[in-house]
């Protein structure tokens, strides 16, 4: 995969994360989309990241537990159950 500005700039990466999570204000959102419109590699990276986020969300929905059931998948042998 090509190196993008997201690999070089931590602040831009934070904008990407907030963009994907829907946490940008209206002006920030518009500004970020203008940036993406001018930068093809970064726009393609965001498109793929959005697709990945949606796929992970669909997969997580398949593993949701019924209400009241405890998820023990992350417990270790030393954890108290």
VENCOR-V443164 format. One record per pair of residues at least 4 apart in sequence whose ideal C-beta (glycine too) atoms are under 8 Angstrom apart, sorted by the first residue. I is the first residue (numbers start at 0). GAP is how many residues later the second one is. Records with the same first field share a line. If there is no record, write none. Layout:
# VENCOR-V443164
I: GAP  GAP
This chain:
# VENCOR-V443164
1: 39
2: 4  5
3: 4  37  38  41
4: 4  7  34  36  37
5: 6  7  10  36  39
7: 4
8: 4
9: 4
10: 4
11: 4
12: 4
13: 4
14: 4  9  13  17
15: 4  16  30  33
16: 4
17: 5  6  10
18: 4  5  10  13  27
19: 26  29  30  33
23: 4  5  8
24: 4
25: 4
26: 4
27: 4
28: 4
29: 4
30: 4
31: 4
32: 4
33: 4
34: 4  7
35: 6  7  10
36: 6
38: 4
39: 4
40: 4
41: 4
42: 4
43: 4
44: 4
45: 4
46: 4
47: 4
48: 4
49: 4
50: 4
51: 4
52: 4
53: 4
54: 4
55: 4
56: 4
57: 4
58: 4
59: 4
64: 4  5  6
71: 9
74: 4  6
